[in-house]
Amino acid sequence: MPPRFAKKIDVNQPEIVEALLKIPGITVELDCNDILVGHNCKTYWFEIKAPDTVGKNGKIRESAIRPNQKELRATWKGHYRIVSSLDEILKDLGVICCD
């Protein structure tokens, strides 16, 4: 079996996870490319990217998304989203309203 290496996490992930864990009714599981969030009996899968991967248009630059993440985004039948902020996650969960 090949050796396992520590997974690199984006700089904003610990802060996002800490904030999510403070919200009643939300659970978080780490190391699932990046996090699984449970809320209202549903599971949400989020890949967290660092804020510096966001372009001027407010979207994550495609060059910052790995090929396997692009494939997941295109083919996964459940919830999978690539985000860079807590607000994006909370909007998906319906905890805060969209603009």
C-alpha positions as CSV (number, residue, x, y, z in Angstrom):
1,M,0.0,0.0,0.0
2,P,1.5,3.4,-0.9
3,P,2.2,5.8,1.9
4,R,-0.5,8.4,2.8
5,F,0.4,12.0,3.0
6,A,-1.3,14.7,4.9
7,K,-4.0,16.3,2.9
8,K,-3.5,20.0,2.1
9,I,-6.4,22.1,3.1
10,D,-7.2,25.6,2.0
11,V,-6.4,28.4,4.4
12,N,-10.1,29.3,4.9
13,Q,-11.3,25.8,5.7
14,P,-10.7,25.7,9.5
15,E,-12.5,29.0,9.9
16,I,-15.5,27.8,7.8
17,V,-15.7,24.5,9.7
18,E,-15.5,26.2,13.1
19,A,-18.4,28.6,12.1
20,L,-20.5,25.8,10.8
21,L,-20.1,23.8,14.0
22,K,-21.4,26.7,16.0
23,I,-24.8,26.6,14.2
24,P,-27.4,24.4,15.9
25,G,-28.6,21.5,13.7
26,I,-25.5,21.3,11.5
27,T,-23.0,18.5,11.6
28,V,-19.7,18.4,9.7
29,E,-17.5,15.5,8.5
30,L,-14.0,16.3,7.3
31,D,-11.7,14.7,4.7
32,C,-14.4,14.0,2.2
33,N,-13.0,16.1,-0.6
34,D,-13.3,18.6,1.6
35,I,-16.3,18.5,3.9
36,L,-19.7,16.9,4.2
37,V,-22.4,19.0,6.0
38,G,-25.5,17.6,7.4
39,H,-28.6,19.8,7.8
40,N,-32.3,19.0,7.9
41,C,-31.7,15.3,7.2
42,K,-29.8,16.1,4.0
43,T,-26.1,15.8,3.2
44,Y,-24.2,18.5,1.3
45,W,-20.8,17.9,-0.2
46,F,-18.5,21.0,-0.5
47,E,-15.0,21.4,-1.9
48,I,-13.6,24.5,-0.3
49,K,-11.2,26.7,-2.3
50,A,-9.1,29.5,-0.9
51,P,-10.4,33.1,-1.5
52,D,-7.5,33.8,-3.8
53,T,-9.0,31.4,-6.4
54,V,-11.9,33.7,-6.9
55,G,-11.8,35.8,-10.1
56,K,-13.0,39.3,-10.7
57,N,-16.4,37.9,-11.7
58,G,-16.9,36.4,-8.2
59,K,-16.6,32.8,-9.4
60,I,-13.8,30.3,-8.7
61,R,-11.3,30.3,-11.6
62,E,-11.6,27.0,-13.6
63,S,-7.8,26.8,-13.4
64,A,-8.1,26.4,-9.6
65,I,-10.3,23.3,-10.0
66,R,-8.6,19.9,-10.3
67,P,-9.8,17.5,-13.1
68,N,-11.3,15.1,-10.6
69,Q,-13.3,17.9,-9.0
70,K,-14.6,19.0,-12.5
71,E,-15.7,15.5,-13.1
72,L,-17.5,15.2,-9.8
73,R,-19.2,18.5,-10.4
74,A,-20.4,17.3,-13.8
75,T,-21.5,13.8,-12.9
76,W,-22.3,13.5,-9.2
77,K,-26.1,12.9,-8.7
78,G,-26.2,14.4,-5.2
79,H,-25.2,17.8,-3.9
80,Y,-21.6,18.7,-4.7
81,R,-20.5,22.3,-4.9
82,I,-17.1,24.1,-5.1
83,V,-17.2,27.1,-2.8
84,S,-14.8,29.7,-1.3
85,S,-16.9,31.1,1.6
86,L,-19.2,30.3,4.5
87,D,-22.0,32.4,2.9
88,E,-22.0,30.2,-0.1
89,I,-22.5,27.1,2.1
90,L,-25.2,28.8,4.2
91,K,-27.1,29.8,1.1
92,D,-27.1,26.2,-0.2
93,L,-28.3,25.0,3.2
94,G,-31.1,27.6,3.2
95,V,-29.8,29.1,6.5
96,I,-29.4,32.5,4.9
97,C,-31.3,33.9,2.0
98,C,-29.9,34.5,-1.5
99,D,-29.3,38.0,-2.9
